[in-house]
Amino acid sequence: MSKHPVLAALVLTLLGDCSGQFAKALEPEPGAVFVRLVDTGAGLCCVIKTDNDTAIVYDTGHWNASGFRALQGVKDLFPTTHPVTLMVLSHSDSDHLGGATRILEEYAVQEVVHSGLEPVSQTSINTLRAISNEPDCDDINLHYYDFPEGTFTYGDTKVTFLCGWHTPPEDWPLTSDGERFNAGSICIRVEFAGKSILLCGDAVGRHLNSPAGTNIATEKYLCDRADEFPIASDVIVAPHHGANNGSSERFIELVDPDWVVFSAGHDHQHPTAAAAERYLSSGVPISQMLRTDRGDDEPGGFEWDEGSEPGHVDPPGDDDVDLLVRPNGELLVDYRYVDFLDSPSEVRAEIIDGVEVLEVVRAHPSRNVPAWVLEAESKSPEEIEALDRVPAREGASRTYAGSPSSSLKCHERRCARPGLLRRLFGCRARCR
């Protein structure tokens, strides 16, 4: 197999029953709670399936791909005939609203809780319009309604609304419009079988350059009320994608998480090294800190460089994070897709419809989930179409992992190898 730039890739991940050494990926189980952090790029989207199959959506991700990634994240867990009982939109930033209109168009959404902050983008304008047009939907707009503080039960799953504002209190020491937008974030805590998950939107807990020990705004409010409304959680989705103006020391101490998930993409240098270090210093193992932008490398020097690959621009859609809480309290957290950095267990080369294709079988170290990666040699439409004609293996689903447009920096030149396959094979392509 020659080493031309990879310009088409197909990942087939076995999700059905497996034989021999292979086990299933994390997936919903009867009577369990399943949570998926959808990789929409530099945004946040969380889809929750409760123990009684209630559908809850917290934020709807980045506006890239016109919101379809968040929509697909819901579709992967619920058919469009299944109502979305609750949608929570933490605040008005477009990277948290991107898929709301699409979801409202395709699902019957029964209740939406949102800040109602005056539109600051076309995305927020479209979202407010879509909510108002949704039939039989309770529109809990915090501009007009009090915050629904307290705990609501869906089956045996408890959802506690901890805080949220149309505009945050005037006496908070907020120094910019961005801080004011973020500080009003609606924060919720999901609890089942003694395990809990904290979702914080873009909550503010410090300024970007605050000294150690600073605890302000949203996070201070949550900490001050933690005796009445507990925030201690097994898993936290880090505030503001891991920005340095969240995740203050006092807040981390009271949450005391075992797992941290950074919902981030190739933008804003998130998660920051400073925020990640505060979680590490609190005792969270580095192996239990997951991110939806694995391998990403942004210039600037602030991004956490754990697992970073020089020059890598992480594409959306390849790093969903799944959480499963079983009725016995067992908590499992892992990436949805296999880790392509592991050693291949089998490699084959073959000709399919006249196209030379390299087939690689790899397995995730903890789940032994197989993945088949097909690599074409050139960008000709005929060869890319040939990959589409490759029959899927029985019991497998196919997900595209990159395209000719998802090129990235490589040795200061351009390399068209898509992100996932670059991780798989290393940058051995001929860069031009």
HELIX and SHEET records of a PDB file:
HELIX    1   1 ASN A   64  GLY A   67  5                                   4    
HELIX    2   2 PHE A   68  LYS A   75  1                                   8    
HELIX    3   3 SER A   94  HIS A   96  5                                   3    
HELIX    4   4 ALA A  100  GLU A  106  1                                   7    
HELIX    5   5 GLN A  122  ASN A  133  1                                  12    
HELIX    6   6 ASP A  177  ALA A  183  1                                   7    
HELIX    7   7 ALA A  217  ASP A  224  1                                   8    
HELIX    8   8 PRO A  239  GLY A  242  5                                   4    
HELIX    9   9 GLU A  249  VAL A  255  1                                   7    
HELIX   10  10 ALA A  273  SER A  281  1                                   9    
HELIX   11  11 ILE A  286  GLN A  288  5                                   3    
HELIX   12  12 PRO A  381  ASP A  388  1                                   8    
HELIX   13  13 GLY A  419  PHE A  425  1                                   7    
SHEET    1   A 5 PRO A 344  ILE A 352  0                                        
SHEET    2   A 5 VAL A 355  ALA A 363 -1                                        
SHEET    3   A 5 PRO A 370  GLU A 375 -1                                        
SHEET    4   A 5 ALA A   9  LEU A  14 -1                                        
SHEET    5   A 5 ALA A 396  TYR A 400 -1                                        
SHEET    1   B 8 ASP A 138  ASN A 141  0                                        
SHEET    2   B 8 GLU A 111  HIS A 114  1                                        
SHEET    3   B 8 LEU A  86  LEU A  89  1                                        
SHEET    4   B 8 ALA A  55  THR A  60  1                                        
SHEET    5   B 8 CYS A  45  LYS A  49 -1                                        
SHEET    6   B 8 VAL A  33  LEU A  37 -1                                        
SHEET    7   B 8 VAL A 321  VAL A 325 -1                                        
SHEET    8   B 8 LEU A 331  TYR A 335 -1                                        
SHEET    1   C 7 GLY A 150  TYR A 154  0                                        
SHEET    2   C 7 THR A 157  CYS A 163 -1                                        
SHEET    3   C 7 CYS A 187  PHE A 192 -1                                        
SHEET    4   C 7 LYS A 195  LEU A 199 -1                                        
SHEET    5   C 7 VAL A 235  VAL A 237  1                                        
SHEET    6   C 7 TRP A 259  PHE A 262  1                                        
SHEET    7   C 7 MET A 289  ARG A 291  1                                        
SHEET    1   D 2 LEU A 408  CYS A 410  0                                        
SHEET    2   D 2 ARG A 413  CYS A 415 -1                                        
END                                                                             
